[in-house]
Amino acid sequence: MSVTIDYSTWSGEAFAYMDCLYIRSEYRGSGIGWAFVNALQQFAAHHQCVEIQWQTPPDNKLGIEFYRRIGAAEKQKVRFYMDVDSNL
């Protein structure tokens, strides 16, 4: 799991952004994911973050099912990216 603390210009509040949570297949279903999320919640609270955000590809069915089981809510969003030298 990798996490950064970011600042939302929309809300004016800090939030924790989970960039990646990966559990090897042989360890899935053993509670490790829950333990990581619990540690993340404690980390976010310690750093006075108002929420935790992350995203996952729509074809990550196992991840989406896990996130729903832990009570996470979905927000619709379109993600954009641009190469650094595309407009130079």
FITOR-85300 format. One record per atom (N, C-alpha, C): atom name; x, y, z; residue number from 1. Coordinates in steps of 0.001 Angstrom, whole numbers, always signed. Example, Ala and Ser with C-alpha at 12.3 -4.5 7.8 and 13.67 -1.06 7.14 Angstrom:
2
<pt><atom>N</atom><X>+13190</X><Y>-5690</Y><Z>+7800</Z><seq>1</seq></pt>
<pt><atom>CA</atom><X>+12300</X><Y>-4500</Y><Z>+7800</Z><seq>1</seq></pt>
<pt><atom>C</atom><X>+13200</X><Y>-3300</Y><Z>+7800</Z><seq>1</seq></pt>
<pt><atom>N</atom><X>+12850</X><Y>-2250</Y><Z>+7080</Z><seq>2</seq></pt>
<pt><atom>CA</atom><X>+13670</X><Y>-1060</Y><Z>+7140</Z><seq>2</seq></pt>
<pt><atom>C</atom><X>+12900</X><Y>+30</Y><Z>+7870</Z><seq>2</seq></pt>
***
This chain:
88
<pt><atom>N</atom><X>+851</X><Y>-1169</Y><Z>+0</Z><seq>1</seq></pt>
<pt><atom>CA</atom><X>+0</X><Y>+0</Y><Z>+0</Z><seq>1</seq></pt>
<pt><atom>C</atom><X>+897</X><Y>+1232</Y><Z>+0</Z><seq>1</seq></pt>
<pt><atom>N</atom><X>+552</X><Y>+2180</Y><Z>-841</Z><seq>2</seq></pt>
<pt><atom>CA</atom><X>+1245</X><Y>+3470</Y><Z>-813</Z><seq>2</seq></pt>
<pt><atom>C</atom><X>+206</X><Y>+4572</Y><Z>-660</Z><seq>2</seq></pt>
<pt><atom>N</atom><X>+552</X><Y>+5568</Y><Z>+149</Z><seq>3</seq></pt>
<pt><atom>CA</atom><X>-397</X><Y>+6629</Y><Z>+511</Z><seq>3</seq></pt>
<pt><atom>C</atom><X>+325</X><Y>+7967</Y><Z>+531</Z><seq>3</seq></pt>
<pt><atom>N</atom><X>-364</X><Y>+9007</Y><Z>+78</Z><seq>4</seq></pt>
<pt><atom>CA</atom><X>+126</X><Y>+10374</Y><Z>+219</Z><seq>4</seq></pt>
<pt><atom>C</atom><X>-952</X><Y>+11194</Y><Z>+916</Z><seq>4</seq></pt>
<pt><atom>N</atom><X>-528</X><Y>+12285</Y><Z>+1503</Z><seq>5</seq></pt>
<pt><atom>CA</atom><X>-1481</X><Y>+13240</Y><Z>+2062</Z><seq>5</seq></pt>
<pt><atom>C</atom><X>-1586</X><Y>+14382</Y><Z>+1069</Z><seq>5</seq></pt>
<pt><atom>N</atom><X>-2786</X><Y>+14632</Y><Z>+612</Z><seq>6</seq></pt>
<pt><atom>CA</atom><X>-3040</X><Y>+15677</Y><Z>-372</Z><seq>6</seq></pt>
<pt><atom>C</atom><X>-4012</X><Y>+16692</Y><Z>+205</Z><seq>6</seq></pt>
<pt><atom>N</atom><X>-4178</X><Y>+17777</Y><Z>-516</Z><seq>7</seq></pt>
<pt><atom>CA</atom><X>-5041</X><Y>+18870</Y><Z>-78</Z><seq>7</seq></pt>
<pt><atom>C</atom><X>-6070</X><Y>+19133</Y><Z>-1162</Z><seq>7</seq></pt>
<pt><atom>N</atom><X>-7328</X><Y>+19145</Y><Z>-788</Z><seq>8</seq></pt>
<pt><atom>CA</atom><X>-8404</X><Y>+19394</Y><Z>-1745</Z><seq>8</seq></pt>
<pt><atom>C</atom><X>-8699</X><Y>+20882</Y><Z>-1840</Z><seq>8</seq></pt>
<pt><atom>N</atom><X>-8569</X><Y>+21418</Y><Z>-3041</Z><seq>9</seq></pt>
<pt><atom>CA</atom><X>-8933</X><Y>+22824</Y><Z>-3228</Z><seq>9</seq></pt>
<pt><atom>C</atom><X>-10446</X><Y>+23005</Y><Z>-3200</Z><seq>9</seq></pt>
<pt><atom>N</atom><X>-11198</X><Y>+21912</Y><Z>-3439</Z><seq>10</seq></pt>
<pt><atom>CA</atom><X>-12661</X><Y>+21993</Y><Z>-3404</Z><seq>10</seq></pt>
<pt><atom>C</atom><X>-13173</X><Y>+22128</Y><Z>-1981</Z><seq>10</seq></pt>
<pt><atom>N</atom><X>-12651</X><Y>+21307</Y><Z>-1089</Z><seq>11</seq></pt>
<pt><atom>CA</atom><X>-13154</X><Y>+21321</Y><Z>+289</Z><seq>11</seq></pt>
<pt><atom>C</atom><X>-12290</X><Y>+22149</Y><Z>+1230</Z><seq>11</seq></pt>
<pt><atom>N</atom><X>-11051</X><Y>+22421</Y><Z>+830</Z><seq>12</seq></pt>
<pt><atom>CA</atom><X>-10132</X><Y>+23130</Y><Z>+1708</Z><seq>12</seq></pt>
<pt><atom>C</atom><X>-9619</X><Y>+22257</Y><Z>+2839</Z><seq>12</seq></pt>
<pt><atom>N</atom><X>-9679</X><Y>+20938</Y><Z>+2653</Z><seq>13</seq></pt>
<pt><atom>CA</atom><X>-9301</X><Y>+19986</Y><Z>+3699</Z><seq>13</seq></pt>
<pt><atom>C</atom><X>-8238</X><Y>+19019</Y><Z>+3170</Z><seq>13</seq></pt>
<pt><atom>N</atom><X>-7474</X><Y>+18471</Y><Z>+4097</Z><seq>14</seq></pt>
<pt><atom>CA</atom><X>-6497</X><Y>+17440</Y><Z>+3751</Z><seq>14</seq></pt>
<pt><atom>C</atom><X>-7209</X><Y>+16093</Y><Z>+3624</Z><seq>14</seq></pt>
<pt><atom>N</atom><X>-6701</X><Y>+15250</Y><Z>+2724</Z><seq>15</seq></pt>
<pt><atom>CA</atom><X>-7207</X><Y>+13891</Y><Z>+2592</Z><seq>15</seq></pt>
<pt><atom>C</atom><X>-6040</X><Y>+12952</Y><Z>+2322</Z><seq>15</seq></pt>
<pt><atom>N</atom><X>-6225</X><Y>+11694</Y><Z>+2669</Z><seq>16</seq></pt>
<pt><atom>CA</atom><X>-5223</X><Y>+10673</Y><Z>+2370</Z><seq>16</seq></pt>
<pt><atom>C</atom><X>-5593</X><Y>+10051</Y><Z>+1032</Z><seq>16</seq></pt>
<pt><atom>N</atom><X>-4602</X><Y>+9942</Y><Z>+150</Z><seq>17</seq></pt>
<pt><atom>CA</atom><X>-4828</X><Y>+9328</Y><Z>-1152</Z><seq>17</seq></pt>
<pt><atom>C</atom><X>-4066</X><Y>+8005</Y><Z>-1208</Z><seq>17</seq></pt>
<pt><atom>N</atom><X>-4827</X><Y>+6920</Y><Z>-1277</Z><seq>18</seq></pt>
<pt><atom>CA</atom><X>-4218</X><Y>+5602</Y><Z>-1398</Z><seq>18</seq></pt>
<pt><atom>C</atom><X>-3963</X><Y>+5341</Y><Z>-2873</Z><seq>18</seq></pt>
<pt><atom>N</atom><X>-2703</X><Y>+5372</Y><Z>-3246</Z><seq>19</seq></pt>
<pt><atom>CA</atom><X>-2348</X><Y>+5176</Y><Z>-4645</Z><seq>19</seq></pt>
<pt><atom>C</atom><X>-2437</X><Y>+3708</Y><Z>-5038</Z><seq>19</seq></pt>
<pt><atom>N</atom><X>-2075</X><Y>+2841</Y><Z>-4128</Z><seq>20</seq></pt>
<pt><atom>CA</atom><X>-2057</X><Y>+1433</Y><Z>-4480</Z><seq>20</seq></pt>
<pt><atom>C</atom><X>-2258</X><Y>+577</Y><Z>-3239</Z><seq>20</seq></pt>
<pt><atom>N</atom><X>-3115</X><Y>-398</Y><Z>-3344</Z><seq>21</seq></pt>
<pt><atom>CA</atom><X>-3247</X><Y>-1442</Y><Z>-2330</Z><seq>21</seq></pt>
<pt><atom>C</atom><X>-3221</X><Y>-2757</Y><Z>-3079</Z><seq>21</seq></pt>
<pt><atom>N</atom><X>-2183</X><Y>-3535</Y><Z>-2867</Z><seq>22</seq></pt>
<pt><atom>CA</atom><X>-2059</X><Y>-4808</Y><Z>-3567</Z><seq>22</seq></pt>
<pt><atom>C</atom><X>-1753</X><Y>-5907</Y><Z>-2565</Z><seq>22</seq></pt>
<pt><atom>N</atom><X>-2558</X><Y>-6944</Y><Z>-2592</Z><seq>23</seq></pt>
<pt><atom>CA</atom><X>-2362</X><Y>-8120</Y><Z>-1751</Z><seq>23</seq></pt>
<pt><atom>C</atom><X>-2151</X><Y>-9308</Y><Z>-2697</Z><seq>23</seq></pt>
<pt><atom>N</atom><X>-1054</X><Y>-10021</Y><Z>-2525</Z><seq>24</seq></pt>
<pt><atom>CA</atom><X>-804</X><Y>-11189</Y><Z>-3377</Z><seq>24</seq></pt>
<pt><atom>C</atom><X>-1942</X><Y>-12195</Y><Z>-3245</Z><seq>24</seq></pt>
<pt><atom>N</atom><X>-2255</X><Y>-12843</Y><Z>-4340</Z><seq>25</seq></pt>
<pt><atom>CA</atom><X>-3438</X><Y>-13714</Y><Z>-4390</Z><seq>25</seq></pt>
<pt><atom>C</atom><X>-3436</X><Y>-14776</Y><Z>-3293</Z><seq>25</seq></pt>
<pt><atom>N</atom><X>-2275</X><Y>-15304</Y><Z>-2941</Z><seq>26</seq></pt>
<pt><atom>CA</atom><X>-2261</X><Y>-16356</Y><Z>-1916</Z><seq>26</seq></pt>
<pt><atom>C</atom><X>-2601</X><Y>-15839</Y><Z>-519</Z><seq>26</seq></pt>
<pt><atom>N</atom><X>-2590</X><Y>-14512</Y><Z>-328</Z><seq>27</seq></pt>
<pt><atom>CA</atom><X>-2915</X><Y>-13926</Y><Z>+977</Z><seq>27</seq></pt>
<pt><atom>C</atom><X>-4290</X><Y>-13270</Y><Z>+1008</Z><seq>27</seq></pt>
<pt><atom>N</atom><X>-4965</X><Y>-13189</Y><Z>-137</Z><seq>28</seq></pt>
<pt><atom>CA</atom><X>-6289</X><Y>-12576</Y><Z>-171</Z><seq>28</seq></pt>
<pt><atom>C</atom><X>-7284</X><Y>-13437</Y><Z>+601</Z><seq>28</seq></pt>
<pt><atom>N</atom><X>-8208</X><Y>-12778</Y><Z>+1279</Z><seq>29</seq></pt>
<pt><atom>CA</atom><X>-9200</X><Y>-13492</Y><Z>+2065</Z><seq>29</seq></pt>
<pt><atom>C</atom><X>-8734</X><Y>-13839</Y><Z>+3466</Z><seq>29</seq></pt>
<pt><atom>N</atom><X>-7536</X><Y>-13402</Y><Z>+3820</Z><seq>30</seq></pt>
<pt><atom>CA</atom><X>-6992</X><Y>-13738</Y><Z>+5139</Z><seq>30</seq></pt>
<pt><atom>C</atom><X>-7094</X><Y>-12591</Y><Z>+6137</Z><seq>30</seq></pt>
<pt><atom>N</atom><X>-7689</X><Y>-11466</Y><Z>+5715</Z><seq>31</seq></pt>
<pt><atom>CA</atom><X>-7833</X><Y>-10326</Y><Z>+6615</Z><seq>31</seq></pt>
<pt><atom>C</atom><X>-6745</X><Y>-9281</Y><Z>+6480</Z><seq>31</seq></pt>
<pt><atom>N</atom><X>-5766</X><Y>-9530</Y><Z>+5622</Z><seq>32</seq></pt>
<pt><atom>CA</atom><X>-4668</X><Y>-8566</Y><Z>+5466</Z><seq>32</seq></pt>
<pt><atom>C</atom><X>-5173</X><Y>-7251</Y><Z>+4866</Z><seq>32</seq></pt>
<pt><atom>N</atom><X>-6069</X><Y>-7336</Y><Z>+3904</Z><seq>33</seq></pt>
<pt><atom>CA</atom><X>-6625</X><Y>-6117</Y><Z>+3307</Z><seq>33</seq></pt>
<pt><atom>C</atom><X>-7319</X><Y>-5255</Y><Z>+4347</Z><seq>33</seq></pt>
<pt><atom>N</atom><X>-8122</X><Y>-5899</Y><Z>+5194</Z><seq>34</seq></pt>
<pt><atom>CA</atom><X>-8808</X><Y>-5182</Y><Z>+6276</Z><seq>34</seq></pt>
<pt><atom>C</atom><X>-7785</X><Y>-4528</Y><Z>+7199</Z><seq>34</seq></pt>
<pt><atom>N</atom><X>-6701</X><Y>-5247</Y><Z>+7499</Z><seq>35</seq></pt>
<pt><atom>CA</atom><X>-5669</X><Y>-4706</Y><Z>+8390</Z><seq>35</seq></pt>
<pt><atom>C</atom><X>-5000</X><Y>-3479</Y><Z>+7773</Z><seq>35</seq></pt>
<pt><atom>N</atom><X>-4725</X><Y>-3533</Y><Z>+6470</Z><seq>36</seq></pt>
<pt><atom>CA</atom><X>-4144</X><Y>-2376</Y><Z>+5791</Z><seq>36</seq></pt>
<pt><atom>C</atom><X>-5090</X><Y>-1179</Y><Z>+5827</Z><seq>36</seq></pt>
<pt><atom>N</atom><X>-6369</X><Y>-1423</Y><Z>+5554</Z><seq>37</seq></pt>
<pt><atom>CA</atom><X>-7340</X><Y>-333</Y><Z>+5556</Z><seq>37</seq></pt>
<pt><atom>C</atom><X>-7486</X><Y>+249</Y><Z>+6964</Z><seq>37</seq></pt>
<pt><atom>N</atom><X>-7488</X><Y>-595</Y><Z>+7969</Z><seq>38</seq></pt>
<pt><atom>CA</atom><X>-7556</X><Y>-115</Y><Z>+9345</Z><seq>38</seq></pt>
<pt><atom>C</atom><X>-6340</X><Y>+758</Y><Z>+9662</Z><seq>38</seq></pt>
<pt><atom>N</atom><X>-5148</X><Y>+307</Y><Z>+9275</Z><seq>39</seq></pt>
<pt><atom>CA</atom><X>-3935</X><Y>+1102</Y><Z>+9493</Z><seq>39</seq></pt>
<pt><atom>C</atom><X>-4020</X><Y>+2426</Y><Z>+8732</Z><seq>39</seq></pt>
<pt><atom>N</atom><X>-4592</X><Y>+2392</Y><Z>+7534</Z><seq>40</seq></pt>
<pt><atom>CA</atom><X>-4759</X><Y>+3607</Y><Z>+6742</Z><seq>40</seq></pt>
<pt><atom>C</atom><X>-5715</X><Y>+4575</Y><Z>+7428</Z><seq>40</seq></pt>
<pt><atom>N</atom><X>-6796</X><Y>+4069</Y><Z>+7982</Z><seq>41</seq></pt>
<pt><atom>CA</atom><X>-7737</X><Y>+4934</Y><Z>+8703</Z><seq>41</seq></pt>
<pt><atom>C</atom><X>-7052</X><Y>+5599</Y><Z>+9898</Z><seq>41</seq></pt>
<pt><atom>N</atom><X>-6263</X><Y>+4841</Y><Z>+10626</Z><seq>42</seq></pt>
<pt><atom>CA</atom><X>-5536</X><Y>+5410</Y><Z>+11765</Z><seq>42</seq></pt>
<pt><atom>C</atom><X>-4516</X><Y>+6450</Y><Z>+11303</Z><seq>42</seq></pt>
<pt><atom>N</atom><X>-3812</X><Y>+6163</Y><Z>+10222</Z><seq>43</seq></pt>
<pt><atom>CA</atom><X>-2845</X><Y>+7095</Y><Z>+9652</Z><seq>43</seq></pt>
<pt><atom>C</atom><X>-3541</X><Y>+8393</Y><Z>+9253</Z><seq>43</seq></pt>
<pt><atom>N</atom><X>-4674</X><Y>+8264</Y><Z>+8552</Z><seq>44</seq></pt>
<pt><atom>CA</atom><X>-5416</X><Y>+9442</Y><Z>+8093</Z><seq>44</seq></pt>
<pt><atom>C</atom><X>-5926</X><Y>+10266</Y><Z>+9269</Z><seq>44</seq></pt>
<pt><atom>N</atom><X>-6436</X><Y>+9607</Y><Z>+10285</Z><seq>45</seq></pt>
<pt><atom>CA</atom><X>-6917</X><Y>+10323</Y><Z>+11472</Z><seq>45</seq></pt>
<pt><atom>C</atom><X>-5763</X><Y>+11043</Y><Z>+12164</Z><seq>45</seq></pt>
<pt><atom>N</atom><X>-4624</X><Y>+10390</Y><Z>+12276</Z><seq>46</seq></pt>
<pt><atom>CA</atom><X>-3451</X><Y>+10990</Y><Z>+12915</Z><seq>46</seq></pt>
<pt><atom>C</atom><X>-3012</X><Y>+12261</Y><Z>+12187</Z><seq>46</seq></pt>
<pt><atom>N</atom><X>-3164</X><Y>+12255</Y><Z>+10860</Z><seq>47</seq></pt>
<pt><atom>CA</atom><X>-2764</X><Y>+13406</Y><Z>+10046</Z><seq>47</seq></pt>
<pt><atom>C</atom><X>-3923</X><Y>+14360</Y><Z>+9766</Z><seq>47</seq></pt>
<pt><atom>N</atom><X>-5014</X><Y>+14201</Y><Z>+10517</Z><seq>48</seq></pt>
<pt><atom>CA</atom><X>-6181</X><Y>+15079</Y><Z>+10452</Z><seq>48</seq></pt>
<pt><atom>C</atom><X>-6773</X><Y>+15182</Y><Z>+9043</Z><seq>48</seq></pt>
<pt><atom>N</atom><X>-6808</X><Y>+14058</Y><Z>+8351</Z><seq>49</seq></pt>
<pt><atom>CA</atom><X>-7432</X><Y>+14005</Y><Z>+7030</Z><seq>49</seq></pt>
<pt><atom>C</atom><X>-8938</X><Y>+13801</Y><Z>+7210</Z><seq>49</seq></pt>
<pt><atom>N</atom><X>-9715</X><Y>+14440</Y><Z>+6363</Z><seq>50</seq></pt>
<pt><atom>CA</atom><X>-11167</X><Y>+14311</Y><Z>+6479</Z><seq>50</seq></pt>
<pt><atom>C</atom><X>-11701</X><Y>+13081</Y><Z>+5765</Z><seq>50</seq></pt>
<pt><atom>N</atom><X>-10936</X><Y>+12546</Y><Z>+4817</Z><seq>51</seq></pt>
<pt><atom>CA</atom><X>-11369</X><Y>+11340</Y><Z>+4114</Z><seq>51</seq></pt>
<pt><atom>C</atom><X>-10174</X><Y>+10651</Y><Z>+3470</Z><seq>51</seq></pt>
<pt><atom>N</atom><X>-10446</X><Y>+9458</Y><Z>+2976</Z><seq>52</seq></pt>
<pt><atom>CA</atom><X>-9470</X><Y>+8687</Y><Z>+2222</Z><seq>52</seq></pt>
<pt><atom>C</atom><X>-10038</X><Y>+8526</Y><Z>+817</Z><seq>52</seq></pt>
<pt><atom>N</atom><X>-9201</X><Y>+8746</Y><Z>-179</Z><seq>53</seq></pt>
<pt><atom>CA</atom><X>-9634</X><Y>+8598</Y><Z>-1568</Z><seq>53</seq></pt>
<pt><atom>C</atom><X>-8711</X><Y>+7624</Y><Z>-2288</Z><seq>53</seq></pt>
<pt><atom>N</atom><X>-9237</X><Y>+6960</Y><Z>-3309</Z><seq>54</seq></pt>
<pt><atom>CA</atom><X>-8440</X><Y>+6123</Y><Z>-4195</Z><seq>54</seq></pt>
<pt><atom>C</atom><X>-9262</X><Y>+5834</Y><Z>-5425</Z><seq>54</seq></pt>
<pt><atom>N</atom><X>-8640</X><Y>+5253</Y><Z>-6401</Z><seq>55</seq></pt>
<pt><atom>CA</atom><X>-9355</X><Y>+4844</Y><Z>-7605</Z><seq>55</seq></pt>
<pt><atom>C</atom><X>-8825</X><Y>+3490</Y><Z>-8051</Z><seq>55</seq></pt>
<pt><atom>N</atom><X>-9620</X><Y>+2823</Y><Z>-8839</Z><seq>56</seq></pt>
<pt><atom>CA</atom><X>-9228</X><Y>+1524</Y><Z>-9364</Z><seq>56</seq></pt>
<pt><atom>C</atom><X>-9829</X><Y>+1363</Y><Z>-10749</Z><seq>56</seq></pt>
<pt><atom>N</atom><X>-9183</X><Y>+609</Y><Z>-11615</Z><seq>57</seq></pt>
<pt><atom>CA</atom><X>-9752</X><Y>+392</Y><Z>-12949</Z><seq>57</seq></pt>
<pt><atom>C</atom><X>-11097</X><Y>-329</Y><Z>-12854</Z><seq>57</seq></pt>
<pt><atom>N</atom><X>-12007</X><Y>-44</Y><Z>-13772</Z><seq>58</seq></pt>
<pt><atom>CA</atom><X>-13336</X><Y>-667</Y><Z>-13716</Z><seq>58</seq></pt>
<pt><atom>C</atom><X>-13312</X><Y>-2184</Y><Z>-13878</Z><seq>58</seq></pt>
<pt><atom>N</atom><X>-12233</X><Y>-2735</Y><Z>-14410</Z><seq>59</seq></pt>
<pt><atom>CA</atom><X>-12165</X><Y>-4189</Y><Z>-14574</Z><seq>59</seq></pt>
<pt><atom>C</atom><X>-11532</X><Y>-4899</Y><Z>-13368</Z><seq>59</seq></pt>
<pt><atom>N</atom><X>-11216</X><Y>-4161</Y><Z>-12307</Z><seq>60</seq></pt>
<pt><atom>CA</atom><X>-10674</X><Y>-4750</Y><Z>-11081</Z><seq>60</seq></pt>
<pt><atom>C</atom><X>-11824</X><Y>-5236</Y><Z>-10210</Z><seq>60</seq></pt>
<pt><atom>N</atom><X>-12486</X><Y>-6282</Y><Z>-10657</Z><seq>61</seq></pt>
<pt><atom>CA</atom><X>-13708</X><Y>-6765</Y><Z>-9997</Z><seq>61</seq></pt>
<pt><atom>C</atom><X>-13459</X><Y>-7174</Y><Z>-8542</Z><seq>61</seq></pt>
<pt><atom>N</atom><X>-12365</X><Y>-7894</Y><Z>-8282</Z><seq>62</seq></pt>
<pt><atom>CA</atom><X>-12090</X><Y>-8325</Y><Z>-6903</Z><seq>62</seq></pt>
<pt><atom>C</atom><X>-11855</X><Y>-7128</Y><Z>-5993</Z><seq>62</seq></pt>
<pt><atom>N</atom><X>-11099</X><Y>-6146</Y><Z>-6478</Z><seq>63</seq></pt>
<pt><atom>CA</atom><X>-10848</X><Y>-4952</Y><Z>-5684</Z><seq>63</seq></pt>
<pt><atom>C</atom><X>-12122</X><Y>-4180</Y><Z>-5408</Z><seq>63</seq></pt>
<pt><atom>N</atom><X>-12947</X><Y>-4016</Y><Z>-6417</Z><seq>64</seq></pt>
<pt><atom>CA</atom><X>-14207</X><Y>-3282</Y><Z>-6259</Z><seq>64</seq></pt>
<pt><atom>C</atom><X>-15110</X><Y>-3981</Y><Z>-5251</Z><seq>64</seq></pt>
<pt><atom>N</atom><X>-15189</X><Y>-5296</Y><Z>-5321</Z><seq>65</seq></pt>
<pt><atom>CA</atom><X>-15996</X><Y>-6046</Y><Z>-4349</Z><seq>65</seq></pt>
<pt><atom>C</atom><X>-15464</X><Y>-5842</Y><Z>-2935</Z><seq>65</seq></pt>
<pt><atom>N</atom><X>-14137</X><Y>-5885</Y><Z>-2770</Z><seq>66</seq></pt>
<pt><atom>CA</atom><X>-13536</X><Y>-5667</Y><Z>-1456</Z><seq>66</seq></pt>
<pt><atom>C</atom><X>-13856</X><Y>-4271</Y><Z>-952</Z><seq>66</seq></pt>
<pt><atom>N</atom><X>-13680</X><Y>-3256</Y><Z>-1790</Z><seq>67</seq></pt>
<pt><atom>CA</atom><X>-13927</X><Y>-1877</Y><Z>-1363</Z><seq>67</seq></pt>
<pt><atom>C</atom><X>-15384</X><Y>-1684</Y><Z>-954</Z><seq>67</seq></pt>
<pt><atom>N</atom><X>-16284</X><Y>-2303</Y><Z>-1655</Z><seq>68</seq></pt>
<pt><atom>CA</atom><X>-17699</X><Y>-2213</Y><Z>-1271</Z><seq>68</seq></pt>
<pt><atom>C</atom><X>-17955</X><Y>-2916</Y><Z>+59</Z><seq>68</seq></pt>
<pt><atom>N</atom><X>-17308</X><Y>-4062</Y><Z>+275</Z><seq>69</seq></pt>
<pt><atom>CA</atom><X>-17483</X><Y>-4801</Y><Z>+1536</Z><seq>69</seq></pt>
<pt><atom>C</atom><X>-16999</X><Y>-3991</Y><Z>+2738</Z><seq>69</seq></pt>
<pt><atom>N</atom><X>-15961</X><Y>-3182</Y><Z>+2548</Z><seq>70</seq></pt>
<pt><atom>CA</atom><X>-15457</X><Y>-2415</Y><Z>+3692</Z><seq>70</seq></pt>
<pt><atom>C</atom><X>-16237</X><Y>-1125</Y><Z>+3899</Z><seq>70</seq></pt>
<pt><atom>N</atom><X>-17246</X><Y>-881</Y><Z>+3050</Z><seq>71</seq></pt>
<pt><atom>CA</atom><X>-18117</X><Y>+273</Y><Z>+3241</Z><seq>71</seq></pt>
<pt><atom>C</atom><X>-17715</X><Y>+1511</Y><Z>+2469</Z><seq>71</seq></pt>
<pt><atom>N</atom><X>-16815</X><Y>+1375</Y><Z>+1511</Z><seq>72</seq></pt>
<pt><atom>CA</atom><X>-16399</X><Y>+2529</Y><Z>+714</Z><seq>72</seq></pt>
<pt><atom>C</atom><X>-17503</X><Y>+2921</Y><Z>-274</Z><seq>72</seq></pt>
<pt><atom>N</atom><X>-17620</X><Y>+4206</Y><Z>-521</Z><seq>73</seq></pt>
<pt><atom>CA</atom><X>-18596</X><Y>+4728</Y><Z>-1479</Z><seq>73</seq></pt>
<pt><atom>C</atom><X>-17883</X><Y>+5093</Y><Z>-2776</Z><seq>73</seq></pt>
<pt><atom>N</atom><X>-18601</X><Y>+4999</Y><Z>-3866</Z><seq>74</seq></pt>
<pt><atom>CA</atom><X>-18039</X><Y>+5317</Y><Z>-5176</Z><seq>74</seq></pt>
<pt><atom>C</atom><X>-18407</X><Y>+6729</Y><Z>-5593</Z><seq>74</seq></pt>
<pt><atom>N</atom><X>-17480</X><Y>+7391</Y><Z>-6270</Z><seq>75</seq></pt>
<pt><atom>CA</atom><X>-17733</X><Y>+8688</Y><Z>-6888</Z><seq>75</seq></pt>
<pt><atom>C</atom><X>-17396</X><Y>+8558</Y><Z>-8365</Z><seq>75</seq></pt>
<pt><atom>N</atom><X>-18285</X><Y>+9034</Y><Z>-9200</Z><seq>76</seq></pt>
<pt><atom>CA</atom><X>-18018</X><Y>+9017</Y><Z>-10633</Z><seq>76</seq></pt>
<pt><atom>C</atom><X>-17042</X><Y>+10130</Y><Z>-10981</Z><seq>76</seq></pt>
<pt><atom>N</atom><X>-16086</X><Y>+9803</Y><Z>-11845</Z><seq>77</seq></pt>
<pt><atom>CA</atom><X>-15040</X><Y>+10751</Y><Z>-12172</Z><seq>77</seq></pt>
<pt><atom>C</atom><X>-14424</X><Y>+10341</Y><Z>-13491</Z><seq>77</seq></pt>
<pt><atom>N</atom><X>-14007</X><Y>+11304</Y><Z>-14277</Z><seq>78</seq></pt>
<pt><atom>CA</atom><X>-13274</X><Y>+11029</Y><Z>-15495</Z><seq>78</seq></pt>
<pt><atom>C</atom><X>-11832</X><Y>+11447</Y><Z>-15246</Z><seq>78</seq></pt>
<pt><atom>N</atom><X>-10918</X><Y>+10525</Y><Z>-15457</Z><seq>79</seq></pt>
<pt><atom>CA</atom><X>-9509</X><Y>+10810</Y><Z>-15203</Z><seq>79</seq></pt>
<pt><atom>C</atom><X>-8814</X><Y>+11155</Y><Z>-16507</Z><seq>79</seq></pt>
<pt><atom>N</atom><X>-8068</X><Y>+12244</Y><Z>-16506</Z><seq>80</seq></pt>
<pt><atom>CA</atom><X>-7317</X><Y>+12683</Y><Z>-17666</Z><seq>80</seq></pt>
<pt><atom>C</atom><X>-5832</X><Y>+12581</Y><Z>-17395</Z><seq>80</seq></pt>
<pt><atom>N</atom><X>-5062</X><Y>+12443</Y><Z>-18439</Z><seq>81</seq></pt>
<pt><atom>CA</atom><X>-3615</X><Y>+12530</Y><Z>-18332</Z><seq>81</seq></pt>
<pt><atom>C</atom><X>-3087</X><Y>+13099</Y><Z>-19635</Z><seq>81</seq></pt>
<pt><atom>N</atom><X>-1895</X><Y>+13657</Y><Z>-19584</Z><seq>82</seq></pt>
<pt><atom>CA</atom><X>-1269</X><Y>+14236</Y><Z>-20756</Z><seq>82</seq></pt>
<pt><atom>C</atom><X>+238</X><Y>+14069</Y><Z>-20606</Z><seq>82</seq></pt>
<pt><atom>N</atom><X>+887</X><Y>+13639</Y><Z>-21666</Z><seq>83</seq></pt>
<pt><atom>CA</atom><X>+2338</X><Y>+13558</Y><Z>-21636</Z><seq>83</seq></pt>
<pt><atom>C</atom><X>+2935</X><Y>+14942</Y><Z>-21457</Z><seq>83</seq></pt>
<pt><atom>N</atom><X>+4037</X><Y>+15012</Y><Z>-20780</Z><seq>84</seq></pt>
<pt><atom>CA</atom><X>+4654</X><Y>+16307</Y><Z>-20468</Z><seq>84</seq></pt>
<pt><atom>C</atom><X>+5017</X><Y>+17063</Y><Z>-21729</Z><seq>84</seq></pt>
<pt><atom>N</atom><X>+5533</X><Y>+16392</Y><Z>-22726</Z><seq>85</seq></pt>
<pt><atom>CA</atom><X>+6000</X><Y>+17085</Y><Z>-23935</Z><seq>85</seq></pt>
<pt><atom>C</atom><X>+4961</X><Y>+17163</Y><Z>-25048</Z><seq>85</seq></pt>
<pt><atom>N</atom><X>+3699</X><Y>+16870</Y><Z>-24765</Z><seq>86</seq></pt>
<pt><atom>CA</atom><X>+2679</X><Y>+16804</Y><Z>-25815</Z><seq>86</seq></pt>
<pt><atom>C</atom><X>+2342</X><Y>+18154</Y><Z>-26422</Z><seq>86</seq></pt>
<pt><atom>N</atom><X>+2521</X><Y>+19241</Y><Z>-25699</Z><seq>87</seq></pt>
<pt><atom>CA</atom><X>+2163</X><Y>+20550</Y><Z>-26225</Z><seq>87</seq></pt>
<pt><atom>C</atom><X>+3364</X><Y>+21490</Y><Z>-26343</Z><seq>87</seq></pt>
<pt><atom>N</atom><X>+4547</X><Y>+20960</Y><Z>-26258</Z><seq>88</seq></pt>
<pt><atom>CA</atom><X>+5739</X><Y>+21817</Y><Z>-26331</Z><seq>88</seq></pt>
<pt><atom>C</atom><X>+6165</X><Y>+22059</Y><Z>-27743</Z><seq>88</seq></pt>
***
